[in-house]
Amino acid sequence: YFFVSSYEVELKKPDPGIYQLVAKETGLKPDEIMICDDKEKNVDLISELGFVPYVYENIESFKEKLENLQIL
């Protein structure tokens, strides 16, 4: 798991730089990174940048998504 605080890196969503920073810092390709957000507009950008998007709704559906991706 990798966590980025927008406050610490001085980038805010939906600035693409915050997502690109995650790829750079982890050494992973965007299609290997799932990024969760509860705002549809941010998830649309995440998808356009090639990351695996997920709109957070509740913990149950989030756990199901992680299981489907074989993360849990």
N, C-alpha and C positions, 0 to 999 in steps of 0.2 A: 504494500500500500504506500501511496505517496500523497502527501497533503501540501497544498499551496495556500498560503494566506495572502489575499490580495493586498492587505495592509502592509505586510512585510516586503513584498516585491514591488509595491507601488504601481500595480496594474489592476484595473477593475474590469469585470465582465461588463459588456461583451467584447472588450479589447482582445483581438486575436492573439496578441502577444502573451497573454497569460496562459493560453492553451499551448502555444508553441514552446513556452518555457517548460511546461510539464514534459513535453517530448524531449526537449534538449537535456533536461536534468535527469530523466530516467533512461535515456538512450534507446527508447522504444519508438517505433513508428506510430503515427497517429491511429492507424487501424488496429493497433494492439492496446490502445488506451480507451477505457470507458470513462466518460465524464458525465457526472450526474448534475442536474440542475432542476429546480422546480419552476423555472420560467421557460415557456415554449420558445420565445424569441432567442434565448441563449442556446437552447438545444438545437435550433435550426442552424445557427452559426457553427456550432460544434460539428454537426453533420457535414456542412459545407467544407469544413477544414479537414475532413477525413477521419475524425475521431468517432468512436462508437458512442452515440448519444443515448441518454436515458433521462426521461422526464420523471422526477421523483414525485410519487403520489402518497405512498404509505410504506411502512416497513415490510409488510407482507409481500407486496408486489416487487419491492426492491430485492428481498431475499430470493424470490422466485427468479428474477432476472439473473442474479449472481449464480444460482444453481444451473440455469439454462446455459450460461457461459462457462460452466464448470469451474467457477471461482470458489464456490462453497461446496 
